[in-house]
Amino acid sequence: MNDTGHDALESRVTELEMRLSFQEQTIGELNDALSQARLELSAQSGLLRRMMDDLRQARTVQFPDASEEPPPPHY
């Protein structure tokens, strides 16, 4: 292989190594973002669950029997 061919091949390999490095970095960043999103979703799901429990409890106190609940205002 002549010097020009060797240089071109080396340049291509270097370019591929740089692309691979960038892709690995991007995958790491995406993984971190996904992990953070999962943690936030878990926290929000827990909060929503507690809020729904509180709402059910408040409704039970205010309207012990569902048949006694007044109709919606549009009736």
PyMOL commands that place a pseudoatom at each C-alpha (Angstrom):
pseudoatom trace, name=CA, resn=MET, resi=1, chain=A, elem=C, hetatm=0, pos=[0.000, 0.000, 0.000]
pseudoatom trace, name=CA, resn=ASN, resi=2, chain=A, elem=C, hetatm=0, pos=[1.401, 3.399, -0.887]
pseudoatom trace, name=CA, resn=ASP, resi=3, chain=A, elem=C, hetatm=0, pos=[1.659, 6.304, 1.559]
pseudoatom trace, name=CA, resn=THR, resi=4, chain=A, elem=C, hetatm=0, pos=[-1.396, 8.049, 0.124]
pseudoatom trace, name=CA, resn=GLY, resi=5, chain=A, elem=C, hetatm=0, pos=[-3.542, 4.924, 0.556]
pseudoatom trace, name=CA, resn=HIS, resi=6, chain=A, elem=C, hetatm=0, pos=[-2.163, 4.324, 4.039]
pseudoatom trace, name=CA, resn=ASP, resi=7, chain=A, elem=C, hetatm=0, pos=[-2.836, 7.949, 5.038]
pseudoatom trace, name=CA, resn=ALA, resi=8, chain=A, elem=C, hetatm=0, pos=[-6.374, 7.791, 3.660]
pseudoatom trace, name=CA, resn=LEU, resi=9, chain=A, elem=C, hetatm=0, pos=[-7.038, 4.540, 5.523]
pseudoatom trace, name=CA, resn=GLU, resi=10, chain=A, elem=C, hetatm=0, pos=[-5.599, 5.940, 8.731]
pseudoatom trace, name=CA, resn=SER, resi=11, chain=A, elem=C, hetatm=0, pos=[-7.739, 9.057, 8.314]
pseudoatom trace, name=CA, resn=ARG, resi=12, chain=A, elem=C, hetatm=0, pos=[-10.874, 6.938, 7.860]
pseudoatom trace, name=CA, resn=VAL, resi=13, chain=A, elem=C, hetatm=0, pos=[-10.056, 4.835, 10.921]
pseudoatom trace, name=CA, resn=THR, resi=14, chain=A, elem=C, hetatm=0, pos=[-9.480, 7.999, 12.972]
pseudoatom trace, name=CA, resn=GLU, resi=15, chain=A, elem=C, hetatm=0, pos=[-12.797, 9.425, 11.775]
pseudoatom trace, name=CA, resn=LEU, resi=16, chain=A, elem=C, hetatm=0, pos=[-14.599, 6.188, 12.685]
pseudoatom trace, name=CA, resn=GLU, resi=17, chain=A, elem=C, hetatm=0, pos=[-12.973, 6.167, 16.124]
pseudoatom trace, name=CA, resn=MET, resi=18, chain=A, elem=C, hetatm=0, pos=[-14.119, 9.743, 16.715]
pseudoatom trace, name=CA, resn=ARG, resi=19, chain=A, elem=C, hetatm=0, pos=[-17.659, 8.898, 15.625]
pseudoatom trace, name=CA, resn=LEU, resi=20, chain=A, elem=C, hetatm=0, pos=[-17.699, 5.858, 17.898]
pseudoatom trace, name=CA, resn=SER, resi=21, chain=A, elem=C, hetatm=0, pos=[-16.478, 7.948, 20.809]
pseudoatom trace, name=CA, resn=PHE, resi=22, chain=A, elem=C, hetatm=0, pos=[-19.186, 10.547, 20.162]
pseudoatom trace, name=CA, resn=GLN, resi=23, chain=A, elem=C, hetatm=0, pos=[-21.859, 7.837, 19.907]
pseudoatom trace, name=CA, resn=GLU, resi=24, chain=A, elem=C, hetatm=0, pos=[-20.718, 6.247, 23.174]
pseudoatom trace, name=CA, resn=GLN, resi=25, chain=A, elem=C, hetatm=0, pos=[-20.860, 9.644, 24.879]
pseudoatom trace, name=CA, resn=THR, resi=26, chain=A, elem=C, hetatm=0, pos=[-24.335, 10.300, 23.456]
pseudoatom trace, name=CA, resn=ILE, resi=27, chain=A, elem=C, hetatm=0, pos=[-25.578, 6.886, 24.564]
pseudoatom trace, name=CA, resn=GLY, resi=28, chain=A, elem=C, hetatm=0, pos=[-24.251, 7.578, 28.077]
pseudoatom trace, name=CA, resn=GLU, resi=29, chain=A, elem=C, hetatm=0, pos=[-26.013, 10.947, 28.183]
pseudoatom trace, name=CA, resn=LEU, resi=30, chain=A, elem=C, hetatm=0, pos=[-29.260, 9.424, 26.911]
pseudoatom trace, name=CA, resn=ASN, resi=31, chain=A, elem=C, hetatm=0, pos=[-28.998, 6.653, 29.492]
pseudoatom trace, name=CA, resn=ASP, resi=32, chain=A, elem=C, hetatm=0, pos=[-28.535, 9.226, 32.265]
pseudoatom trace, name=CA, resn=ALA, resi=33, chain=A, elem=C, hetatm=0, pos=[-31.520, 11.238, 31.008]
pseudoatom trace, name=CA, resn=LEU, resi=34, chain=A, elem=C, hetatm=0, pos=[-33.680, 8.116, 30.815]
pseudoatom trace, name=CA, resn=SER, resi=35, chain=A, elem=C, hetatm=0, pos=[-32.683, 7.069, 34.326]
pseudoatom trace, name=CA, resn=GLN, resi=36, chain=A, elem=C, hetatm=0, pos=[-33.573, 10.523, 35.642]
pseudoatom trace, name=CA, resn=ALA, resi=37, chain=A, elem=C, hetatm=0, pos=[-36.913, 10.462, 33.822]
pseudoatom trace, name=CA, resn=ARG, resi=38, chain=A, elem=C, hetatm=0, pos=[-37.713, 7.065, 35.344]
pseudoatom trace, name=CA, resn=LEU, resi=39, chain=A, elem=C, hetatm=0, pos=[-36.946, 8.376, 38.840]
pseudoatom trace, name=CA, resn=GLU, resi=40, chain=A, elem=C, hetatm=0, pos=[-39.156, 11.406, 38.260]
pseudoatom trace, name=CA, resn=LEU, resi=41, chain=A, elem=C, hetatm=0, pos=[-41.961, 9.225, 36.893]
pseudoatom trace, name=CA, resn=SER, resi=42, chain=A, elem=C, hetatm=0, pos=[-41.744, 6.966, 39.918]
pseudoatom trace, name=CA, resn=ALA, resi=43, chain=A, elem=C, hetatm=0, pos=[-41.936, 9.956, 42.279]
pseudoatom trace, name=CA, resn=GLN, resi=44, chain=A, elem=C, hetatm=0, pos=[-44.858, 11.454, 40.362]
pseudoatom trace, name=CA, resn=SER, resi=45, chain=A, elem=C, hetatm=0, pos=[-46.680, 8.121, 40.305]
pseudoatom trace, name=CA, resn=GLY, resi=46, chain=A, elem=C, hetatm=0, pos=[-46.316, 7.865, 44.077]
pseudoatom trace, name=CA, resn=LEU, resi=47, chain=A, elem=C, hetatm=0, pos=[-47.583, 11.418, 44.509]
pseudoatom trace, name=CA, resn=LEU, resi=48, chain=A, elem=C, hetatm=0, pos=[-50.564, 10.778, 42.229]
pseudoatom trace, name=CA, resn=ARG, resi=49, chain=A, elem=C, hetatm=0, pos=[-51.383, 7.573, 44.108]
pseudoatom trace, name=CA, resn=ARG, resi=50, chain=A, elem=C, hetatm=0, pos=[-51.333, 9.432, 47.451]
pseudoatom trace, name=CA, resn=MET, resi=51, chain=A, elem=C, hetatm=0, pos=[-53.470, 12.249, 46.040]
pseudoatom trace, name=CA, resn=MET, resi=52, chain=A, elem=C, hetatm=0, pos=[-56.028, 9.775, 44.698]
pseudoatom trace, name=CA, resn=ASP, resi=53, chain=A, elem=C, hetatm=0, pos=[-56.143, 8.030, 48.094]
pseudoatom trace, name=CA, resn=ASP, resi=54, chain=A, elem=C, hetatm=0, pos=[-56.651, 11.388, 49.821]
pseudoatom trace, name=CA, resn=LEU, resi=55, chain=A, elem=C, hetatm=0, pos=[-59.413, 12.302, 47.365]
pseudoatom trace, name=CA, resn=ARG, resi=56, chain=A, elem=C, hetatm=0, pos=[-61.195, 8.981, 47.928]
pseudoatom trace, name=CA, resn=GLN, resi=57, chain=A, elem=C, hetatm=0, pos=[-60.937, 9.452, 51.657]
pseudoatom trace, name=CA, resn=ALA, resi=58, chain=A, elem=C, hetatm=0, pos=[-62.269, 13.032, 51.441]
pseudoatom trace, name=CA, resn=ARG, resi=59, chain=A, elem=C, hetatm=0, pos=[-65.191, 11.904, 49.281]
pseudoatom trace, name=CA, resn=THR, resi=60, chain=A, elem=C, hetatm=0, pos=[-65.988, 9.097, 51.705]
pseudoatom trace, name=CA, resn=VAL, resi=61, chain=A, elem=C, hetatm=0, pos=[-66.091, 11.586, 54.578]
pseudoatom trace, name=CA, resn=GLN, resi=62, chain=A, elem=C, hetatm=0, pos=[-68.182, 14.122, 52.648]
pseudoatom trace, name=CA, resn=PHE, resi=63, chain=A, elem=C, hetatm=0, pos=[-70.498, 11.625, 50.920]
pseudoatom trace, name=CA, resn=PRO, resi=64, chain=A, elem=C, hetatm=0, pos=[-70.513, 8.329, 52.831]
pseudoatom trace, name=CA, resn=ASP, resi=65, chain=A, elem=C, hetatm=0, pos=[-73.055, 6.796, 50.441]
pseudoatom trace, name=CA, resn=ALA, resi=66, chain=A, elem=C, hetatm=0, pos=[-72.606, 7.354, 46.703]
pseudoatom trace, name=CA, resn=SER, resi=67, chain=A, elem=C, hetatm=0, pos=[-76.404, 7.427, 46.234]
pseudoatom trace, name=CA, resn=GLU, resi=68, chain=A, elem=C, hetatm=0, pos=[-76.551, 10.501, 48.479]
pseudoatom trace, name=CA, resn=GLU, resi=69, chain=A, elem=C, hetatm=0, pos=[-74.114, 12.423, 46.312]
pseudoatom trace, name=CA, resn=PRO, resi=70, chain=A, elem=C, hetatm=0, pos=[-75.898, 15.342, 44.653]
pseudoatom trace, name=CA, resn=PRO, resi=71, chain=A, elem=C, hetatm=0, pos=[-76.201, 15.307, 40.860]
pseudoatom trace, name=CA, resn=PRO, resi=72, chain=A, elem=C, hetatm=0, pos=[-73.727, 17.331, 38.807]
pseudoatom trace, name=CA, resn=PRO, resi=73, chain=A, elem=C, hetatm=0, pos=[-74.632, 21.007, 38.307]
pseudoatom trace, name=CA, resn=HIS, resi=74, chain=A, elem=C, hetatm=0, pos=[-75.733, 20.570, 34.690]
pseudoatom trace, name=CA, resn=TYR, resi=75, chain=A, elem=C, hetatm=0, pos=[-78.816, 18.541, 35.707]
for i in range(1, 75): cmd.bond("trace and resi %d" % i, "trace and resi %d" % (i + 1))
show_as sticks, trace
zoom trace
